[in-house]
Amino acid sequence: MSKLWIFGDSFWSRNTLTPRYSQNTGQRTNISYDHFCEVFAQHSNLDFSWGSTALSNRGASNDIIMYYFDWATHQPNFNIDQDICIVGLTTFDRRATKPVPNDITWDWNIGIENVREQRLSSTNHDSMMTLYREKGSQRYSANTEYFINHWNKESLDTEMNHMIFNTDLVWEEYKVCNMIDGMITHAKQRGVNVILHEGCSKLWANRVNQLQSTYNWHNMSNAPGFENYVTKESEKQYVNHMSPDANRELGECLADWYKDQ
C-alpha cells in the first residue's frame, strides 16, 4: 500500500488538547482526536502512521519543514514510485536558528533529531515583538517559556534584536518562497509525488497583520485550506487548532479534491 507522508507545523501534528487548555480544565493531553490527515489517508486508501510518516512539530518554520521533506524523501523507507507527500506551509516570518550557544552543528543525516537535540529551533517575528514589548516586566519570564521553550537567555536576546531590527520580512518571504518552490520542483524532477499545501501561511498572516504573500508560485496546489475550519475556541483548545468534527470534514473535503486531480 502506498504511504502518506506529511510535513508541517502544529496544524500537521497529532491532535491532542493543548497543554494550557488541559491545565485550565484538568483534562488529559494524552488522548488523540481525529486529524484531517488520518481521514484523508483512510478515504484515499493510503497507509499513514504518526510514528513513521509524519514529520511535523509545533512552531516549525518553513525552512525546517522543507528540510524534513528533503531528508525523508531520500530515506530507504520512502518509496518514490508509490508514496505521496503533503508539505504544509506556515507563516513566512518564521525561520530556523540555534536556540543554545554550542559547537553542535546541524546534521542533514539525523532528520527531526536536529530539533530534539536543540541543534535547530524556530523563531518568529510576532513572538519576538511580544517579548520585546514585555522585557523587564513580570510577564516576560512567563512568556519566554510559553513562546520559546528551552532557549538560552543570551541567544534569545540576540535573536529578539535580530528579528526586530535587522530583518526585512518582505525579503524573507521572497527568499523562502523561492527556496520552497525550487525544492518542490527538484523533488518532482526526481519523481516524488508531492502536494504543496498553503497550510496556515495565509490564515496566520491575517491574524498577526502580516503582509499576504505576493509570490508567483509555480508549484502551489489549490487544495482546500484551513480558513473555514479554525475557530477562536478550537485554536486554543486543540494542538492542530481544529475540532475533531472540523478535522473530519476537512479530511473528507481533501480526499474528494485529491480524487479529482
Residue, then its C-alpha position, 0 to 999 in steps of 0.5 A: m500500500s502506498k504511504l502518506w507522508i506529511f510535513g508541517d507545523s502544529f496544524w500537521s501534528r497529532n491532535t491532542l488538547t493543548p497543554r494550557y487548555s488541559q491545565n485550565t480544565g484538568q483534562r488529559t493531553n494524552i488522548s488523540y482526536d481525529h486529524f484531517c490527515e488520518v481521514f484523508a489517508q483512510h478515504s484515499n486508501l493510503d497507509f499513514s502512521w504518526g510514528s513513521t510518516a509524519l514529520s511535523n512539530r509545533g512552531a516549525s518554520n518553513d525552512i525546517i519543514m522543507y528540510y524534513f521533506d528533503w531528508a525523508t524523501h531520500q530515506p530507504n523507507f520512502n518509496i518514490d514510485q508509490d508514496i505521496c507527500i503533503v508539505g504544509l506551509t506556515t507563516f513566512d516570518r518564521r525561520a530556523t536558528k540555534p536556540v543554545p550557544n554550542d559547537i553542535t552543528w546541524d546534521w542533514n543525516i539525523g532528520i527531526e533529531n536536529v530539533r530534539e537535540q536543540r541543534l535547530s529551533s524556530t523563531n518568529h517575528d510576532s513572538m519576538m515583538t511580544l517579548y520585546r514589548e514585555k522585557g523587564s516586566q513580570r510577564y516576560s519570564a512567563n512568556t519566554e517559556y510559553f513562546i520559546n521553550h528551552w532557549n538560552k537567555e543570551s541567544l534569545d536576546t540576540e535573536m529578539n534584536h535580530m528579528i526586530f531590527n535587522t530583518d526585512l520580512v518582505w525579503e524573507e518571504y521572497k527568499v523562502c518562497n523561492m527556496i520552497d518552490g525550487m525544492i518542490t520542483h527538484a523533488k518532482q524532477r526526481g519523481v516524488n509525488v508531492i502536494l504543496h499545501e498553503g497550510c496556515s501561511k495565509l490564515w496566520a498572516n491575517r491574524v498577526n497583520q502580516l503582509q499576504s504573500t505576493y509570490n508567483w508560485h509555480n508549484m502551489s496546489n489549490a487544495p482546500g485550506f484551513e480558513n473555514y475550519v479554525t475557530k477562536e475556541s478550537e485554536k486554543q483548545y486543540v494542538n492542530h487548532m481544529s475540532p475533531d468534527a472540523n478535522r473530519e470534514l476537512g479530511e473528507c473535503l481533501a480526499d474528494w479534491y485529491k480524487d479529482q486531480 
